[in-house]
Amino acid sequence: MENFIHSGEWLALASAVVWAVAVILFRISGFSLHPLSLNLGKNLFALILIVLTAILTGTSFCPPAGSGPTLLLLLSGFLGIAVSDTLFLWTLKLLGASLTAIVDCVYAPFVIGLSYLFLGERLTAVELLGVMMIVSAVVTISASDADNGGPSSRKHLILGILMGISAMAFVAVGIVIIKPVLKDLPVLWATGVRLVGGTMPLLLLPLFKKTRENLRPLLKLSTWKVLGPASFLGTFLSLIFWIGGMKYTFASVASALNQLSTIFIFILAAVFLKEKVTSSRLIAVALAFVGAFMATY
């Protein structure tokens, strides 16, 4: 991919597009699936696809990466997939697709903050203004959306916002810790190892009686009519494109292009899920979208 002009930018943009479609499908799957079982199901499906892709492309399962980068990828997967994706799917269940997309814009400020703390980067006035706009977007929906066609209660709204913010915090940590090692690793292999780190903790779920009941729908073929395409787009393709974007361009550029998913999700949710397009949501999505680009300017 490094031989193609702007390959990282194109991959980051592709990730945003396929992720937006996947979010709509995950939202539909979430009507009948618990977030934990939904996360486990999508991860296992994507892992199978990655193994098959590696076999078909002749990709080595054990490239000389060393234990350090491998452990970082596993930790990144645990934080960004096992923890973050579960929180994200809970957010999606509580808030719906369009509000979740707005809350997810806090991802950019978290990346900037972590870069400031651990990579020595400094915030510019434009970046600070962008962060303030994103925070304003979240405040806008928390202040008005519960009374304007939003989630069923103020409690669910606040809980969903907190879960969404936490999800973005974990995924930001997950990508910052592996950014330095991605340049030396094959994209497919890095994606696969990271996905293993995100799946292994979820494999413990069947040990608990309560969660075993939640996993039963995964055994039904009808469940996979929506979950299958969602997992292919959102966990297999989108994750590969996301890692590739981070590998072949600057993280700030990739994250800005990833943020285009906010607009795509908002539009798709209105068209296919019939989620309301209110004035407060339009203001919030505009603030969040512009703020995300300013925060990564």
C-alpha positions as CSV (number, residue, x, y, z in Angstrom):
1,M,0.0,0.0,0.0
2,E,2.9,2.4,0.6
3,N,3.4,2.5,-3.2
4,F,0.1,4.2,-3.7
5,I,-0.2,8.0,-3.3
6,H,-2.1,9.0,-0.2
7,S,-2.8,5.3,0.6
8,G,-3.2,6.0,4.3
9,E,-5.7,8.8,3.7
10,W,-7.8,6.5,1.3
11,L,-7.7,3.7,3.8
12,A,-8.9,6.0,6.7
13,L,-11.7,7.3,4.5
14,A,-12.7,3.8,3.5
15,S,-12.8,2.8,7.2
16,A,-15.2,5.7,7.9
17,V,-17.6,4.6,5.1
18,V,-17.8,0.9,5.9
19,W,-17.9,1.6,9.6
20,A,-20.9,3.9,9.2
21,V,-22.9,1.2,7.3
22,A,-21.8,-1.4,10.0
23,V,-23.1,0.8,12.8
24,I,-26.5,0.8,11.3
25,L,-26.4,-3.0,11.1
26,F,-25.1,-3.3,14.6
27,R,-27.9,-1.1,15.8
28,I,-30.4,-3.5,14.2
29,S,-28.6,-6.5,15.7
30,G,-28.6,-4.8,19.1
31,F,-32.4,-5.0,19.2
32,S,-32.2,-8.7,19.9
33,L,-28.6,-9.2,21.1
34,H,-26.9,-8.3,24.4
35,P,-23.9,-6.0,23.8
36,L,-21.5,-8.6,25.2
37,S,-22.7,-11.4,23.0
38,L,-22.8,-9.0,20.0
39,N,-19.2,-8.1,20.6
40,L,-18.1,-11.7,20.9
41,G,-20.0,-12.8,17.8
42,K,-18.6,-10.1,15.6
43,N,-15.1,-10.7,16.8
44,L,-15.2,-14.4,16.2
45,F,-16.7,-13.9,12.7
46,A,-13.9,-11.4,11.8
47,L,-11.2,-13.7,13.2
48,I,-12.3,-16.5,10.9
49,L,-12.2,-14.1,8.0
50,I,-8.7,-12.9,8.9
51,V,-7.4,-16.4,9.1
52,L,-8.9,-17.3,5.8
53,T,-7.5,-14.1,4.2
54,A,-4.1,-14.9,5.6
55,I,-4.2,-18.4,4.1
56,L,-5.4,-17.1,0.7
57,T,-2.8,-14.3,0.6
58,G,0.1,-16.4,2.0
59,T,0.5,-14.1,4.9
60,S,2.7,-15.6,7.7
61,F,1.0,-16.1,11.0
62,C,4.3,-15.6,12.9
63,P,6.3,-12.7,11.4
64,P,9.4,-11.6,13.4
65,A,7.6,-8.9,15.4
66,G,9.1,-9.6,18.8
67,S,7.3,-10.0,22.1
68,G,7.1,-6.3,22.8
69,P,5.0,-5.2,19.8
70,T,2.9,-8.4,20.1
71,L,2.1,-7.7,23.7
72,L,1.2,-4.1,22.8
73,L,-1.1,-5.3,20.1
74,L,-2.8,-7.7,22.5
75,L,-3.2,-5.0,25.1
76,S,-4.5,-2.6,22.4
77,G,-7.1,-5.2,21.4
78,F,-8.2,-5.7,25.0
79,L,-8.7,-2.0,25.6
80,G,-10.0,-1.1,22.1
81,I,-12.1,-4.1,21.3
82,A,-13.0,-6.1,24.4
83,V,-13.7,-3.1,26.6
84,S,-14.3,-0.2,24.2
85,D,-16.5,-2.0,21.7
86,T,-18.7,-3.4,24.5
87,L,-19.2,0.1,25.8
88,F,-19.8,1.4,22.3
89,L,-22.5,-1.3,21.6
90,W,-24.1,-0.4,25.0
91,T,-24.1,3.3,23.9
92,L,-25.6,2.3,20.6
93,K,-28.4,0.4,22.3
94,L,-29.2,3.3,24.7
95,L,-28.8,6.3,22.4
96,G,-29.3,5.1,18.9
97,A,-27.0,5.6,15.9
98,S,-27.1,9.3,15.3
99,L,-26.5,10.4,19.0
100,T,-23.8,7.8,19.4
101,A,-22.0,9.2,16.3
102,I,-22.0,12.6,18.0
103,V,-20.7,11.4,21.3
104,D,-17.9,9.4,19.5
105,C,-16.4,12.7,18.4
106,V,-14.7,12.9,21.8
107,Y,-12.2,10.4,20.3
108,A,-10.1,13.3,18.8
109,P,-9.7,15.2,22.0
110,F,-8.6,12.0,23.8
111,V,-6.0,11.3,21.2
112,I,-4.7,14.9,21.4
113,G,-4.6,14.8,25.2
114,L,-2.7,11.5,25.3
115,S,-0.3,12.8,22.6
116,Y,0.3,15.8,24.9
117,L,1.0,13.7,27.9
118,F,3.0,10.8,26.4
119,L,4.4,12.1,23.1
120,G,5.3,15.6,24.0
121,E,2.9,17.2,21.5
122,R,1.3,20.6,22.4
123,L,-2.2,21.9,21.7
124,T,-2.6,24.9,19.4
125,A,-5.4,27.5,19.8
126,V,-7.3,25.9,16.9
127,E,-7.1,22.4,18.4
128,L,-8.3,23.8,21.8
129,L,-11.3,25.5,20.0
130,G,-12.0,22.2,18.3
131,V,-12.1,20.3,21.6
132,M,-14.4,23.0,23.0
133,M,-16.8,22.6,20.1
134,I,-16.9,18.8,20.6
135,V,-17.7,19.2,24.3
136,S,-20.4,21.7,23.3
137,A,-21.9,19.2,21.0
138,V,-22.2,16.6,23.8
139,V,-23.6,19.2,26.2
140,T,-26.2,20.2,23.5
141,I,-27.6,16.7,23.2
142,S,-27.4,16.0,27.0
143,A,-29.3,19.2,27.7
144,S,-32.1,18.9,25.1
145,D,-32.4,15.5,23.4
146,A,-34.1,13.6,26.2
147,D,-37.1,16.0,25.8
148,N,-36.9,16.0,22.0
149,G,-37.3,12.5,20.7
150,G,-34.2,11.1,22.3
151,P,-33.6,8.1,24.5
152,S,-36.5,7.0,26.7
153,S,-35.2,8.7,29.9
154,R,-32.7,11.2,31.1
155,K,-31.0,8.4,33.0
156,H,-30.4,6.4,29.8
157,L,-29.2,9.5,28.0
158,I,-26.6,10.3,30.6
159,L,-25.6,6.7,31.0
160,G,-25.2,6.3,27.2
161,I,-23.1,9.5,27.0
162,L,-20.8,8.3,29.8
163,M,-20.4,4.9,28.2
164,G,-19.7,6.5,24.8
165,I,-17.1,8.8,26.2
166,S,-15.5,5.9,28.1
167,A,-15.4,3.8,24.9
168,M,-13.6,6.5,23.0
169,A,-11.1,7.0,25.9
170,F,-10.2,3.3,25.8
171,V,-9.9,3.1,22.0
172,A,-7.7,6.3,22.0
173,V,-5.4,4.7,24.5
174,G,-5.4,1.5,22.4
175,I,-4.3,3.3,19.2
176,V,-1.7,5.6,20.8
177,I,0.2,2.7,22.4
178,I,0.6,0.8,19.1
179,K,1.2,3.7,16.7
180,P,5.0,3.6,17.1
181,V,5.2,-0.1,16.2
182,L,2.7,-0.2,13.3
183,K,5.3,1.0,10.8
184,D,7.2,-2.3,11.1
185,L,4.3,-4.7,11.0
186,P,2.1,-6.1,8.3
187,V,-1.4,-4.7,8.4
188,L,-3.3,-8.0,8.3
189,W,-1.1,-9.6,11.0
190,A,-1.4,-6.6,13.3
191,T,-5.1,-6.5,12.8
192,G,-5.4,-10.2,13.6
193,V,-3.3,-10.1,16.8
194,R,-5.1,-7.1,18.0
195,L,-8.4,-8.8,17.4
196,V,-7.2,-11.9,19.3
197,G,-6.4,-9.6,22.3
198,G,-10.0,-8.3,22.1
199,T,-11.6,-11.7,21.7
200,M,-9.8,-13.8,24.3
201,P,-11.4,-12.1,27.4
202,L,-14.9,-12.4,25.9
203,L,-14.4,-16.2,25.5
204,L,-14.8,-16.4,29.3
205,L,-18.4,-15.3,29.1
206,P,-19.8,-18.9,28.7
207,L,-18.4,-19.7,32.1
208,F,-21.1,-17.5,33.7
209,K,-24.7,-18.8,33.7
210,K,-26.3,-15.4,33.2
211,T,-24.2,-14.6,30.2
212,R,-24.7,-18.1,28.7
213,E,-28.4,-17.1,28.3
214,N,-27.4,-14.0,26.4
215,L,-25.2,-16.0,24.0
216,R,-27.9,-18.3,22.9
217,P,-29.1,-16.1,20.0
218,L,-25.7,-16.5,18.4
219,L,-26.6,-20.1,17.7
220,K,-29.5,-19.1,15.6
221,L,-28.9,-18.8,11.8
222,S,-31.4,-15.9,11.6
223,T,-29.2,-13.8,13.9
224,W,-26.4,-13.8,11.3
225,K,-28.5,-12.4,8.5
226,V,-27.7,-9.0,9.9
227,L,-24.8,-9.7,12.2
228,G,-22.8,-11.4,9.5
229,P,-22.7,-8.4,7.1
230,A,-22.2,-6.1,10.1
231,S,-19.2,-8.1,11.3
232,F,-17.7,-8.3,7.8
233,L,-17.9,-4.5,7.3
234,G,-17.4,-3.2,10.9
235,T,-14.9,-5.6,12.4
236,F,-13.1,-7.2,9.4
237,L,-12.9,-4.5,6.7
238,S,-13.2,-1.4,8.8
239,L,-10.5,-2.6,11.3
240,I,-8.1,-3.5,8.5
241,F,-8.7,-0.1,6.8
242,W,-8.4,1.7,10.2
243,I,-5.0,0.0,11.1
244,G,-3.8,0.7,7.5
245,G,-4.7,4.3,7.7
246,M,-2.9,4.7,11.0
247,K,0.2,2.9,9.6
248,Y,0.5,4.8,6.3
249,T,-0.3,8.4,7.4
250,F,-0.2,10.6,10.4
251,A,-2.5,9.6,13.2
252,S,-4.0,13.1,13.3
253,V,-4.9,12.9,9.6
254,A,-6.3,9.4,9.8
255,S,-8.4,10.2,12.8
256,A,-9.8,13.3,11.1
257,L,-10.8,11.3,8.1
258,N,-12.2,8.5,10.3
259,Q,-14.5,11.2,11.9
260,L,-16.3,11.5,8.6
261,S,-18.3,8.5,9.8
262,T,-20.2,10.9,12.0
263,I,-21.9,12.5,9.0
264,F,-22.4,9.2,7.2
265,I,-24.0,7.5,10.3
266,F,-26.2,10.5,11.0
267,I,-27.6,10.4,7.4
268,L,-28.0,6.6,7.3
269,A,-29.7,6.6,10.7
270,A,-32.2,9.1,9.5
271,V,-32.9,7.3,6.2
272,F,-32.9,3.6,7.3
273,L,-33.6,3.7,11.0
274,K,-36.0,6.6,10.8
275,E,-34.2,8.3,13.7
276,K,-35.5,11.9,14.2
277,V,-33.5,14.8,12.6
278,T,-34.1,17.6,15.2
279,S,-32.6,21.0,15.4
280,S,-30.6,20.1,18.5
281,R,-29.1,17.0,16.7
282,L,-28.2,19.1,13.6
283,I,-26.5,21.7,15.7
284,A,-24.7,19.0,17.7
285,V,-23.5,17.0,14.7
286,A,-22.2,20.2,13.0
287,L,-20.4,21.3,16.2
288,A,-18.9,17.8,16.7
289,F,-17.9,17.3,13.0
290,V,-16.2,20.7,12.6
291,G,-14.7,20.4,16.1
292,A,-13.1,17.0,15.3
293,F,-11.4,18.5,12.2
294,M,-10.2,21.5,14.1
295,A,-8.9,19.3,16.9
296,T,-6.8,17.4,14.5
297,Y,-5.8,20.3,12.3
